[in-house]
Amino acid sequence: MRRIIGLMAVLAALMLFTGVAWADKSYRIQFTEPVTLAGTQVDAGAYDVVIDKENVRLRDVDSGRMVDLKAQIVTVDRKYEHTAVVSSRASGSVEVTEIQLGGAKTRVVLKGASTPNT
C-alpha cells in the first residue's frame, strides 16, 4: 500500500513539473525595457508565451519564472506572419495590450489593458 501511495505521489509531482511540456504551443518574445501586461510588470528580457488550452502564461527564459496572464485568446481570419507585441506608452511606462502569434491565427488580448481594434 505504501508503494502505491509513493508511486502516485511521484507521478503527481512529475505531472506538475512537466505541465509546460504538455502545453499546446509557445512563442518567444523579447522586451528591451520593463513592461506591464494585464497589470503585471515584468523586466526586460526574453520570454516564452505559453498557450495551454484557455490559459496564457509568460515564462522568463533566464529564470524559468512563470506568470499567469489575464487574457482572452482570439482567433482571426488569417495567420500572422510574425509574432508581434502591440503596446502603448503612458506616463513613461509601456503597457502591452496584445500579442499576435506568428504562424497562427491567434492573438492574445490582455485583460485590463486598453485594447485597440485590430
N, C-alpha and C positions, 0 to 999 in steps of 0.2 A: 504494500500500500504506500509506503514511504517513497519507494522508487517511482511509482506512478505520479505522485504529487510532485516530486522533484523534477521528473521529466516534463510535466505540464508547466511548471514554473520556468524551466529553461526555454521551452517552446514559446511561452508567452513573452519572455524577455527578448528572444530573437525576433519575434514579430514586431515588437515595439521598436527595436533599434533598426530594423530594415524597412520600416514604413516608407521612407523616402524612395527606396529602391523599387517599390511597387507602384510608385506614382505614375500617372499616365504620361506626363511629359514635363521637361524642364527647359528653360530658356535662359541664357546668360545675358545679363545687363551690367553696365558699368556706370557708376556715378562718380563725377570728378569733384564733387563737393557734397556736404551733408544735405539730405533731402527729407521731406516729410511725405509719408504715404499713409493715407487714411488715418491721420492723427498720430502716427508712429514715426519718430525721427530715426534715421539710420545714417551712419557715417559714410564718407566717400569710400569707394572700393567696388570690387566685383561681387555680384550676387547672382544666384540662380533663382528664377521664378519657377516654382514648382506647382503644377496644377494637378490635383488629385480629385477627380470627380467634381464636386462642387466647392472644394477647398482651395484656397490660394495661399501659398507660403513663400516667404523670401528667405533664402539661405545664404549667409555670408560665406563666400568661398574660402576665405582665410581661416576664420574661427569655427565655422560649422554652425554658428548660432542661427536658430530658426525664429522667424517672426510670422505669426498668422496675420493675414491681412483681411480687413472687412472689404469684400469686393464682390462684384457681380461679373460673371462670365457671360459675355455677349458673343453670339455667332453672327458674322457678317456675310454678305453675298460672295465676296472674292477673297482669296488668300492675300495676306500681306507679304510683300517681297522681302522685307527686313523687319527684324524686331526693333521697335521704336518706343521711346518713352515720351509721353505728352505731359508737359509741365507748365507751370506759370510761376512768376516771381512776384511776391507781395511782401512788403515790409522787409526786404532784404533776404527773405528765405525762399527756398524753392519748394513748391508743392507739386507732387506728381499726381496727375488726375487719371491717367490711364496708361496701360501698356499694351501695345499692339504686337502680336506674336508672329514673327516671320515664318513663312511656310505654312501658316494655319489661317483658318477663317475665324480667328478668335481674338477678342480684345478683352482686357481685364479693366473694368471700370471700378475705380477705388471709391468706396462709400465714404461719405463725409467730405469728399473733395468736390469742388465746384467743377463740373464736367462740361466741356464743350460738346456741341452736337456734331459728331463726325461719323 
